[in-house]
């Protein structure tokens, strides 16, 4: 969730949605994202809407769960008024920030409010992000008892100097401990990695990938480091204190992680995400049932254009082609909630062409690809050239789907531009 909010129309204080959001509602799942904007330390590369204790000014961390629950109650009213309130929640995702800086009882209370308000669909996925140094076995057991099914650890790297450049606070040796505790608690495990950090070599990256694989997680995300304007890292690069990430090296790193994960029994399902191919690996106990699906269903809902309500400061929401985002600072958010007003800072109603463009942008990134029927005439014409350039799978295109090859994944943004005629 980038810290800069878009410029759009003002949102009404009551947060009510237009009747158009009911169109096609039965074909869309409903998820809830809960943003917890607190961090112990602000990482130099991070552009998310997060705050350390010194930056809170007028907001108290201990009040946050109650404020989020109040927004859940608002959301229930808004969806009821729009007659789209009958769907149980398919996925819940606590992100941040570091959600696990809050007591486990606070996360449990927010999740309970979601369950009481809408109910959970059978087999619902409930995830929290966590820093490896922010949880212990007791905490993870409490999450499982509260109804969480999954935890995503911000591992980022197993190499100390890379972690230091990223300003991550955990010791790499903490990873086996927290993964083991999560397994003992009965939670699925995802590990997040970042590649292309200034000073990180290909061998450093290989070390991190191998260390992640040694933990046998259910899911791995690997993201190229992006230098965001306004971050400490951007200033360091501008001053020449650290090197700019190397695009060619990042491509080599992506090819390495994709090859190693494939060899180890993982399949890519989105450009930066891989899930275990089967419920069990030899010698590894898994809390999941044989029919378990290890993809992040919450993130897939974003890429597939489903509905979600974002709770918390700066959180983004989307229901039926209407998108909005909350005020950023926790104090401003708290003031809106206390006044009984919607915390939304702005919103936009997407027209048909914008929604089509976004479907192209998002669906191209997932393994199932984009139906060619969703392209305009120019986009369908562009597919032949993309096949010739080795970016799109020819057999899939023959079946009516634009699916990326490995080279296409490396150049996904360029593929999208060509499909849209940009």
C-alpha positions as CSV (number, residue, x, y, z in Angstrom):
1,X,0.0,0.0,0.0
2,X,2.0,3.0,-1.2
3,X,2.0,6.1,1.1
4,X,0.9,8.5,-1.6
5,X,-2.9,8.6,-2.1
6,X,-4.4,9.1,-5.6
7,X,-6.2,12.3,-6.5
8,X,-9.9,11.7,-7.2
9,X,-13.4,12.7,-6.2
10,X,-14.2,13.4,-2.5
11,X,-15.9,10.6,-0.7
12,X,-19.2,11.2,1.0
13,X,-19.0,11.5,4.8
14,X,-21.6,8.6,5.2
15,X,-19.6,6.4,2.8
16,X,-22.7,5.2,1.0
17,X,-22.1,3.5,-2.4
18,X,-24.1,3.8,-5.6
19,X,-26.7,1.2,-6.6
20,X,-24.4,0.1,-9.5
21,X,-22.2,-1.9,-7.1
22,X,-24.9,-4.5,-7.0
23,X,-24.4,-5.4,-10.7
24,X,-22.8,-8.8,-11.0
25,X,-22.3,-9.1,-7.2
26,X,-23.1,-12.9,-7.2
27,X,-20.0,-13.5,-9.4
28,X,-17.6,-11.7,-7.0
29,X,-16.1,-12.9,-3.8
30,X,-15.7,-10.6,-0.8
31,X,-12.5,-10.2,1.2
32,X,-11.4,-7.9,4.1
33,X,-8.0,-6.3,4.4
34,X,-7.1,-4.8,7.8
35,X,-4.1,-2.4,7.7
36,X,-2.1,-2.2,10.9
37,X,0.1,0.8,10.3
38,X,2.6,0.4,13.1
39,X,6.3,-0.6,12.8
40,X,9.1,-0.7,15.3
41,X,11.6,0.6,12.8
42,X,10.9,2.3,9.4
43,X,12.9,0.3,6.8
44,X,14.7,2.6,4.3
45,X,13.2,1.0,1.2
46,X,9.6,1.0,2.4
47,X,7.0,3.4,0.9
48,X,4.0,1.9,2.7
49,X,1.7,3.9,5.0
50,X,3.4,3.0,8.3
51,X,4.4,4.8,11.5
52,X,6.9,4.3,14.3
53,X,6.0,5.3,17.9
54,X,7.6,8.7,17.4
55,X,5.4,9.5,14.4
56,X,2.0,8.7,15.8
57,X,1.2,12.2,17.2
58,X,-2.3,12.1,18.5
59,X,-3.0,8.4,17.9
60,X,-2.5,5.5,20.4
61,X,-1.7,2.0,19.4
62,X,-3.8,0.5,22.1
63,X,-6.9,2.2,20.7
64,X,-6.5,0.9,17.2
65,X,-8.4,-2.4,17.4
66,X,-11.5,-0.5,18.6
67,X,-11.3,2.0,15.8
68,X,-10.9,-0.8,13.2
69,X,-13.9,-2.6,14.7
70,X,-15.9,0.7,14.4
71,X,-15.0,0.9,10.7
72,X,-16.1,-2.8,10.2
73,X,-19.5,-1.7,11.7
74,X,-19.6,1.2,9.3
75,X,-18.8,-1.1,6.4
76,X,-21.6,-3.4,7.4
77,X,-24.1,-0.5,7.3
78,X,-22.8,0.7,3.9
79,X,-23.0,-2.7,2.3
80,X,-26.4,-3.3,3.7
81,X,-27.7,0.0,2.3
82,X,-26.3,-1.0,-1.1
83,X,-27.9,-4.5,-0.8
84,X,-24.6,-6.3,-1.2
85,X,-24.3,-7.5,2.4
86,X,-25.2,-11.2,2.1
87,X,-21.9,-12.6,1.1
88,X,-19.7,-14.3,3.7
89,X,-16.0,-13.3,3.8
90,X,-13.8,-15.5,1.7
91,X,-10.4,-14.1,2.8
92,X,-9.1,-11.9,5.6
93,X,-5.6,-10.4,5.4
94,X,-3.9,-8.4,8.2
95,X,-1.1,-6.3,6.6
96,X,1.1,-3.4,7.5
97,X,3.2,-2.3,9.0
98,X,3.7,-5.1,11.4
99,X,0.3,-6.4,12.6
100,X,2.0,-8.6,15.2
101,X,3.2,-5.5,17.1
102,X,-0.3,-5.5,18.5
103,X,-1.3,-8.0,21.1
104,X,-2.7,-11.3,19.7
105,X,-5.9,-10.4,21.5
106,X,-6.3,-7.3,19.4
107,X,-5.9,-9.2,16.1
108,X,-8.4,-11.8,17.5
109,X,-10.9,-9.1,18.4
110,X,-10.7,-7.5,14.9
111,X,-11.1,-10.9,13.3
112,X,-14.0,-11.8,15.6
113,X,-15.8,-8.5,14.5
114,X,-15.4,-9.6,10.8
115,X,-16.9,-13.1,11.6
116,X,-19.8,-11.7,13.6
117,X,-20.6,-9.1,11.0
118,X,-20.4,-11.1,7.8
119,X,-19.5,-14.7,8.7
120,X,-16.7,-16.7,7.0
121,X,-17.2,-18.8,3.9
122,X,-16.3,-22.5,4.3
123,X,-12.5,-22.9,4.1
124,X,-11.9,-19.2,4.4
125,X,-8.3,-18.0,4.4
126,X,-7.2,-15.8,7.3
127,X,-3.6,-14.4,7.1
128,X,-1.4,-12.1,9.0
129,X,1.9,-10.7,8.1
130,X,4.6,-10.9,10.8
131,X,8.2,-9.9,11.3
132,X,10.2,-12.9,12.4
133,X,11.2,-11.1,15.6
134,X,7.6,-10.0,16.5
135,X,6.1,-13.4,17.4
136,X,6.7,-16.5,19.6
137,X,5.0,-19.9,19.9
138,X,2.5,-18.6,22.4
139,X,1.5,-15.7,20.1
140,X,1.1,-18.0,17.1
141,X,-1.0,-20.5,19.1
142,X,-3.3,-17.6,20.1
143,X,-3.7,-16.6,16.5
144,X,-4.6,-20.2,15.5
145,X,-7.1,-20.4,18.4
146,X,-8.7,-17.1,17.1
147,X,-9.2,-18.5,13.6
148,X,-6.1,-17.6,11.7
149,X,-5.1,-20.2,9.1
150,X,-1.9,-18.7,7.7
151,X,1.1,-16.5,8.5
152,X,3.4,-14.6,6.1
153,X,6.8,-13.9,7.5
154,X,8.9,-11.0,6.1
155,X,12.2,-12.9,5.8
156,X,13.5,-10.8,2.9
157,X,17.0,-12.2,3.0
158,X,19.3,-14.7,4.9
159,X,22.4,-12.6,4.4
160,X,23.2,-10.2,7.3
161,X,24.7,-7.4,5.2
162,X,21.6,-7.4,2.9
163,X,19.3,-7.3,5.9
164,X,21.4,-4.4,7.2
165,X,21.0,-2.4,4.0
166,X,17.2,-3.1,4.1
167,X,17.3,-2.1,7.8
168,X,15.5,-5.3,8.8
169,X,15.9,-6.0,12.5
170,X,15.8,-9.8,12.7
171,X,18.6,-12.4,12.7
172,X,18.5,-14.9,9.8
173,X,18.7,-17.7,12.4
174,X,15.3,-16.6,13.7
175,X,13.6,-17.9,10.5
176,X,13.7,-21.7,11.3
177,X,12.4,-20.9,14.8
178,X,9.4,-19.0,13.8
179,X,8.5,-21.4,10.9
180,X,8.8,-24.3,13.3
181,X,6.5,-22.5,15.8
182,X,4.0,-21.7,13.1
183,X,3.9,-25.4,12.1
184,X,3.5,-26.4,15.7
185,X,0.5,-24.0,16.0
186,X,-1.0,-25.5,12.8
187,X,-0.7,-22.5,10.5
188,X,0.3,-22.5,6.9
189,X,3.5,-20.6,6.3
190,X,4.5,-18.1,3.6
191,X,8.0,-16.4,3.3
192,X,8.5,-13.1,1.6
193,X,11.9,-12.4,-0.1
194,X,13.3,-9.3,-1.7
195,X,16.0,-9.4,-4.4
196,X,18.2,-6.8,-6.0
197,X,19.2,-4.9,-2.8
198,X,22.3,-2.7,-3.4
199,X,25.4,-4.8,-2.6
200,X,23.6,-8.1,-3.0
201,X,25.4,-10.6,-5.3
202,X,23.8,-13.5,-7.2
203,X,25.4,-15.8,-4.7
204,X,24.0,-13.8,-1.8
205,X,20.6,-14.3,-3.4
206,X,21.2,-18.0,-3.9
207,X,22.0,-18.3,-0.2
208,X,18.6,-16.6,0.7
209,X,16.6,-18.8,-1.7
210,X,18.2,-22.0,-0.3
211,X,17.7,-20.9,3.3
212,X,14.0,-20.3,2.5
213,X,13.6,-23.7,0.8
214,X,15.2,-25.4,3.8
215,X,12.1,-24.3,5.8
216,X,9.7,-26.0,3.4
217,X,7.2,-23.2,3.5
218,X,3.8,-23.6,1.8
219,X,4.2,-20.4,-0.2
220,X,7.1,-18.1,-1.3
221,X,6.9,-14.5,-2.6
222,X,9.9,-13.0,-4.2
223,X,9.8,-9.3,-5.1
224,X,12.4,-7.2,-7.0
225,X,13.5,-4.2,-4.9
226,X,11.9,-1.0,-6.3
227,X,13.4,2.3,-5.2
228,X,10.4,4.5,-4.4
229,X,10.7,8.3,-4.5
230,X,10.7,9.9,-1.0
231,X,12.3,6.9,0.8
232,X,15.5,6.9,2.7
233,X,17.0,4.4,0.1
234,X,16.1,6.8,-2.8
235,X,18.0,9.6,-1.0
236,X,21.0,7.3,-0.3
237,X,21.2,6.4,-4.0
238,X,20.8,10.0,-5.1
239,X,23.7,10.9,-2.9
240,X,25.8,8.1,-4.2
241,X,26.0,6.3,-0.9
242,X,24.6,3.0,-2.3
243,X,24.4,1.7,-5.9
244,X,21.3,1.7,-8.0
245,X,19.7,-1.8,-8.3
246,X,21.0,-3.5,-11.5
247,X,18.1,-4.6,-13.8
248,X,20.2,-7.3,-15.5
249,X,21.2,-8.7,-12.2
250,X,17.6,-8.6,-10.9
251,X,16.6,-10.6,-14.1
252,X,19.3,-13.2,-13.3
253,X,18.0,-13.4,-9.7
254,X,14.4,-13.9,-10.9
255,X,15.5,-16.8,-13.2
256,X,17.4,-18.4,-10.3
257,X,14.5,-18.3,-7.8
258,X,12.1,-19.6,-10.4
259,X,14.3,-22.5,-11.4
260,X,15.1,-23.5,-7.8
261,X,11.5,-23.3,-6.7
262,X,10.3,-25.3,-9.6
263,X,12.9,-28.0,-8.8
264,X,11.8,-28.0,-5.2
265,X,8.1,-28.6,-6.0
266,X,6.7,-25.1,-6.2
267,X,4.6,-23.6,-9.1
268,X,4.4,-20.0,-10.0
269,X,0.9,-18.7,-10.1
270,X,1.6,-14.9,-10.3
271,X,4.7,-13.2,-11.5
272,X,6.2,-12.8,-8.0
273,X,4.5,-15.7,-6.2
274,X,4.9,-19.5,-5.9
275,X,2.9,-22.2,-4.1
276,X,3.7,-25.7,-3.1
277,X,2.7,-28.2,-5.8
278,X,1.2,-30.7,-3.4
279,X,0.0,-30.9,0.2
280,X,3.0,-32.8,1.4
281,X,6.8,-32.8,0.9
282,X,8.7,-35.9,1.9
283,X,9.5,-35.8,5.6
284,X,7.6,-32.6,6.2
285,X,4.5,-32.4,8.4
286,X,1.8,-30.0,7.0
287,X,-1.2,-28.8,8.9
288,X,-3.2,-28.6,5.7
289,X,-5.7,-31.2,4.4
290,X,-4.9,-33.2,1.2
291,X,-7.2,-30.8,-0.8
292,X,-5.5,-27.7,0.5
293,X,-4.6,-24.9,-1.9
294,X,-1.5,-23.0,-1.0
295,X,-1.9,-19.9,-3.2
296,X,-2.7,-16.7,-1.5
297,X,-6.4,-16.5,-2.3
298,X,-6.6,-13.0,-0.8
299,X,-4.1,-11.6,-3.3
300,X,-5.6,-13.6,-6.1
301,X,-8.9,-11.8,-5.4
302,X,-7.1,-8.5,-6.2
303,X,-5.7,-9.8,-9.5
304,X,-9.1,-11.3,-10.5
305,X,-11.1,-8.1,-9.7
306,X,-13.2,-9.3,-6.8
307,X,-14.5,-7.1,-4.0
308,X,-12.7,-6.2,-0.8
309,X,-13.1,-3.7,2.0
310,X,-9.9,-2.1,3.3
311,X,-9.9,-1.3,7.0
312,X,-7.5,1.2,8.5
313,X,-5.5,4.4,7.7
314,X,-4.6,4.6,4.0
315,X,-6.4,1.3,3.2
316,X,-7.9,0.9,-0.3
317,X,-11.2,-0.8,-1.0
318,X,-13.0,-1.9,-4.1
319,X,-16.7,-2.9,-4.5
320,X,-18.4,-3.3,-7.8
321,X,-16.3,-0.9,-9.8
322,X,-16.1,1.8,-7.1
323,X,-12.7,2.2,-5.5
324,X,-11.8,4.4,-2.5
325,X,-9.1,5.0,0.0
326,X,-8.9,6.1,3.6
327,X,-7.1,9.1,5.1
328,X,-3.5,8.2,5.8
329,X,-2.5,9.3,9.3
330,X,-3.8,7.2,12.3
331,X,-4.8,10.4,14.1
332,X,-6.9,11.6,11.2
333,X,-8.4,8.2,10.9
334,X,-9.2,8.1,14.6
335,X,-10.9,11.5,14.4
336,X,-13.1,10.4,11.5
337,X,-14.1,7.2,13.2
338,X,-14.8,9.0,16.5
339,X,-17.1,11.4,14.7
340,X,-19.0,8.6,13.1
341,X,-17.8,9.6,9.6
342,X,-16.4,7.4,6.8
343,X,-12.6,7.6,6.9
344,X,-12.5,7.6,3.1
345,X,-10.4,10.4,1.7
346,X,-11.4,10.0,-1.9
347,X,-12.9,7.6,-4.4
348,X,-13.6,7.0,-8.1
349,X,-16.1,5.1,-10.1
350,X,-14.4,3.1,-12.8
351,X,-15.8,3.3,-16.3
352,X,-16.0,0.3,-18.6
353,X,-12.8,1.1,-20.4
354,X,-10.8,1.6,-17.2
355,X,-12.1,-1.6,-15.8
356,X,-11.1,-3.4,-19.0
357,X,-7.6,-1.9,-18.9
358,X,-7.2,-3.0,-15.3
359,X,-8.3,-6.5,-16.1
360,X,-5.5,-6.7,-18.8
361,X,-3.0,-5.2,-16.4
362,X,-3.8,-7.7,-13.6
363,X,-4.8,-10.9,-15.3
364,X,-1.8,-11.0,-17.5
365,X,0.3,-11.5,-14.3
366,X,-1.4,-14.7,-13.2
367,X,-0.7,-18.2,-14.5
368,X,-4.2,-18.8,-15.9
369,X,-3.6,-15.7,-18.0
370,X,-6.0,-13.3,-19.7
371,X,-8.8,-14.4,-22.1
372,X,-8.1,-12.9,-25.5
373,X,-11.8,-12.0,-25.6
374,X,-11.0,-9.2,-23.1
375,X,-8.6,-7.6,-25.6
376,X,-9.7,-5.0,-28.2
377,X,-8.9,-5.6,-31.8
378,X,-5.4,-4.0,-31.5
379,X,-4.6,-6.1,-28.5
380,X,-5.6,-9.3,-30.2
381,X,-3.4,-8.3,-33.2
382,X,-0.4,-7.7,-30.8
383,X,-0.6,-11.3,-29.5
384,X,1.1,-12.7,-32.6
385,X,4.1,-10.4,-32.2
386,X,4.4,-11.3,-28.5
387,X,4.4,-15.0,-29.4
388,X,7.2,-14.3,-32.0
389,X,9.2,-12.5,-29.3
390,X,8.9,-15.4,-26.9
391,X,6.8,-13.5,-24.4
392,X,3.5,-15.4,-24.7
393,X,2.9,-19.1,-24.8
394,X,1.7,-20.0,-28.3
395,X,-0.3,-23.1,-27.3
396,X,-2.2,-21.1,-24.7
397,X,-2.9,-18.3,-27.2
398,X,-4.4,-20.9,-29.6
399,X,-6.7,-21.9,-26.7
400,X,-7.7,-18.3,-26.3
401,X,-5.6,-17.2,-23.4
402,X,-2.6,-14.8,-23.1
403,X,-0.2,-16.6,-20.7
404,X,3.3,-15.4,-20.1
405,X,6.5,-17.4,-20.7
406,X,9.4,-17.1,-18.3
407,X,10.8,-14.3,-20.5
408,X,7.3,-12.8,-20.6
409,X,7.2,-12.7,-16.8
410,X,10.5,-10.8,-16.8
411,X,9.0,-8.2,-19.2
412,X,5.4,-8.3,-17.9
413,X,5.0,-4.5,-18.0
414,X,6.1,-4.4,-21.6
415,X,3.7,-7.1,-22.5
416,X,0.8,-5.1,-21.0
417,X,1.8,-2.0,-22.8
418,X,1.8,-3.8,-26.1
419,X,-1.6,-5.4,-25.4
420,X,-3.0,-2.0,-24.6
421,X,-1.4,-0.3,-27.6
422,X,0.7,2.0,-25.5
